[in-house]
Amino acid sequence: MNANAAARGCSRARRREATKATGGSSERQGDARRWIARSVFSAVLLLPVACKPARYLFGWTPSLAPDSTVLHGGVVLVGAGDIGFCGLGGARATAILLDQIPGAVFTAGDNAYPDGTPSDFARCYAPYWGRHFERTRPTPGNHEYRGGQAPGYFGYFGERAGPPGLGYYSYELGAWHIVALNSNIDAAPGSAQERWLRGDLAAHPALCTLAYWHHALFSSSVDGSPVAASLWRALEEAGAEIVITGHHHAYERFAPQTAAGVLDTAYGIREFVVGTGGGGLDWFARRPAANSESRYNANYGLLKLELYRESYRWVFVSVNGHVRDEGRGRCHDRRPPG
């Protein structure tokens, strides 16, 4: 098969998926129906982009400028969530992009679909993002917990996933304190995870702190979930800068805000939702959520964070190498008491 033949195949696939989309029900009740709707949406949205003309399958790579973060005294943290979905080609495309970006790699959950089993990791994650295993610091998603306590996830990542069965841990990256959390287990006030987080933050009073987990607290979709609100509050009280999440299969950036969703440019936390690692892409609600500043769901991509001693720069790059969102922020102190 050559590229032209692949392009004709993509064209036929677009027509078939468009036919399916127009004949489907508009109701999205239950996980199975929602999954079908998500897959059809992704096929209709992505085939015109990712099949141009199936270039990832023929050795095409996006061309990125050489990274100069280290030369300027910083470090890089790069990644996404919602990654290994066999058959869509998104994980292959984001892995090709990841090949060109140095630094530590985060995952924001749902690493291997549909159930995070050893077979799912072997088939849908390992051939692509697996080649960056040694620099990856993961978190689990709800798909890893289907039918159990994420044995496939903990078995695949081993000690890189933190203490067995917990899925939360922390590490240092340059001048930054990084916390990986687990929104699939109890995160309520007073829970073991919330108590651990408060103790960890007290033991690491860095000026610049970043955390990531799977379920987005804020999202311009039905995927926003309050399950980790207490973790956000603990981070906010400690003066954290950034939270990265996934679950909603799109990219979204929020202005700094409190756990209650109140805009706070002085002491709030900026959330990046980065569910663009390779699973089927999602739609946005007609009306954006409060404090949403940037949204993108036209293709897969990665969030690259350049972390400096007192500041950071973000860049969201789609798999064709185009920068879709970028900006800068500065670290802040804790909110004064009272």
N, C-alpha and C positions, 0 to 999 in steps of 0.2 A: 504494500500500500504506500502511495506517495502522498505528499501534502495536499495536492489537488483532490485526490480521492477522499482524503480525510475531510476536506472542506465540504465536499458534496455530501458525505455522511452526516456531518454536523447540520447541514441544511435540512436533510430529511428528518433528522432527529428533532430539530426545532419545530417542523411542521407537525410531527406526531405529538410532541409535548403540548403544543398550542391547542391541538384538538382535544387532548385530555383535559387541559385546563378549562376550556369553555364548557365541557360537559360535566364538570364536577360540582358537588354541593358546596355552597358557600359556608356551611356550618363547619366549625372546627371543635367538635366535642370529643374529649378523650384524647389520650396520648397517641393512639394509632392514627386517628383522623388528622390530628395536627401534624404528625410526621409525614403523612401522605401529602398534605397541602404544602408543607415546607419543601418537600422534594420536587413537586411539580413547579412551584414558584422558582426554585433554583434552576431547574432545567430551562424554563422560559426565559429567565433573566440572564443566566450565565452562558448558555450555549452561543449566543451571538458574540460574546466577548472572549471566553476561554477557548473557543474553537476557531481561532483566527490565524491560520487554519490548522487547528490541532497542533500548534507549534511546539508545545511543551513535550509532545510525544516524539518530536524529531530533533531534539537537542537544542532548541532555541532557548536562550537565557536572556533575561532582562539585563541591561547594562547600567550598573550603579557606579557613581563616583567613588573613588577610594575613600574609606573612612578615616577621618583625621581626629577622632575623639581623643584617643590616647595622647596624640601630639599636643593637644590642648589641655592635658591634665585630667581628663575624665575617663569614665568607663562606660561600657555599653550593656544594656539589658534589652533583649529583643524577643518577640514571640507573639503568640495568639492563643486562643482557646478554640474548642470545637473543631478538632483536627482530622483524625483518620477515618474517612468515610470511603470505603472501597467502592470504586465504580464512578465516582464523580470527578476525580482528577485534581481536586483542590489541594489535597495534601502534597501531591507531587509538585504542584506549581509553587506552593509556599515554601517547600523544602528547597527548591531550586533558588528561590529568592534568599532563603536563609543561608545557603552556601556562600553568599557574597557578603554577609554581614557578620563581623566578628563579635565577640563578647559572650556574656552569659545568656542562656536561653530560658525563658519562663514558659510554662503552659498554664492556661487558665481553665483547665478541666475539660471533660469529654474528649479525652485523648484518642480513644479508639471506639468506633461505633460497630454494631449497635449496642453491645452490652459490656464492653470492656473486658471480655474474656481473654485468656491467653491466645486463643486463635485470632481474635479481633486485633490484638496488639501485633501478632506475628504477620498478619496479612495487610492490615490497613495503616499501621503506624510505623513499625520497624523499617520497612523498605524506604521510607521517606525521611521523616524526622528522626528516625532511629540512628542515622549516621551522625547526629549531633548529640548522642546520648551523654557523652562525657562532659558536656558543658550545659546540660539541661537540669533545671530545678523545677519539678512539676508540682501541680496540684490536681486533685481528682474532681470529676464532675458527677452529675447524677447518673449518667449512663454507666459509669464504672460501678455504681452501687446497685444496679439492677439485679435482683435475685441474690443479693449477698452483701458482704462487707468489703467489696472491691478487691478480691483476691488476685484478679488478673493485673490490676494496677500495681499493687504492692509487690507482686511477684516479678513484674517486668522491671520496675524502677529500683527495687531493692532499697538500699540505704540512701539513695538519692531522694526518696520520698519521705524521709524523716523517720521517726519511730514507727515500727510496724503497727498498723491498725489505727493510728491517730491521724496522720496526713497533715500535721502542722509542725512547723519548724522555722528557724530563722538563720540568717547568715549575713556576713558583711560583704559589700561590694564597693570597693573604693572607700569613699567617705560616707557611704550610705548604709543604713541598717535596713535589711530586706526581710519581710515576714511573709511566709507562705501559709495560708490558712485553709481550713476545710469547711465549706458551707453545707456539706452533706450530713454532718453530724451535729450534735447539740452545740449551739453557739449562743444560747440564751444567757442573760445576766446571771452570774453565779455558776455557770457551767464550767467543767474542767478546762475547756478550751479558752473561755473568756478569762478565767483566772490565770491560766498560763500566759496568755497574751499580755495582760497587765503586768505580770511579773517580768516578762521578757522585755517589755518597753521600759520598765523601771531600771532594769539592769543594763540597758543600752540606750542612754539618753542622747542619741545622736541629733544633730541639728536637722538632718535630712533622713526621713523614713518613708518607705514605700511598702505596701502590702498588696497581695493578690490572692484571689479565690475565684470560685466558679460563678455563683449566682449574683447577678447584677442587682444592687440595691435600687439604682435609678435606671430607667430605660424608657425610650419612646416606643414601647411595645407592651404586650401583655406579659413579658418575661421578667419585669421588675419584681423582686422578692425581698421581704423584710427579714429573711432568716438570719442574716448577718448584721443586722442593725446595731446590736450591742458591740460587735467587733469594731464597727465604724466609730461608735462613740468612744471606745477605749483609745483608738488611734487618734481621733480628733483631740481628745484630752491630752495626748502625748505630743501633739504638734506635728502629726504626720502630714505629708504633702500629697501623696498619690495613692489611689486604690485602682487596681486593674481587675476587671472581671470578664466573664464571657456569658454563656448561656443564651443570650440573644445573638443570633447569627448575623451580625452586622457590626459596623464600627460606629461608635458614638463617643463624643467627648463632652464633658460637662464642665461648667464653671465651678470654682471652689464653693462648696456648700457644707452645711451641717448634716447630721444624720436625719434631721427632720425635713431636709430639702430646702432650707433657708439659705439664700445666697450669702456667702461670707468670704469676700476676697482677701481678708486679712488673715483669718485663722481656719478657714474651711479646707476640705479635702477635694482635690480634683479627681473625678472618676473617668477612666477610659474603659469602655466596653469594647472588647476585641474578640468577638466570636467568629472570626474570619479565617480560621486556620485550614478549613477544607470541608467542613460539613455544609449541607445545603443552606443557602443564604435566606434570610428572613426579610419580611416587609417591616416598615415603620407604621406607626399609627398616623392617622391623618393630621393630628395636632401634636407637635413635639412636646416632650415633657418639659417641665419648668427647668430653666438653667441649662438646657441642652444648647451647645454651641456649634457642633459639627456632626454631621451624619453621612454615612456612605454605605451602600449595600449593593453596588453594581459589580463587585468582583472581590475575590479573596485578597488578603494582604496581611502585612505584619506591622506591629507597632515597635518602633525603635526608640529607645530612650537613651539619651546621652546624659549621664549623671556626673555632675561636677561637685566641687566641695560645698558650694552654697547655692547651687542653681541646677537647672535641668533644661533640656531641649527635647521636644517630642517630634517625631516624624512618622506618619502613617503612609506606608508605601504599598500600593496595589501590586499584584503579581506581574503586571506588564512594566514595572519599574517607575510608574508615575507617582509623584508625591501628591497625596490627596488631602493631607492636613499636616500642619506643622506650626510650631510656636515655642515659646520659652516661658519659664516660670522661675521663681526664687523660693528658696526654703524659708520657713518662718519659725519663730519661737512658739512656745506653748501660749495658749490664751491666758492672759493674766487672771488670777483668781478674783472672784467677786462679780 
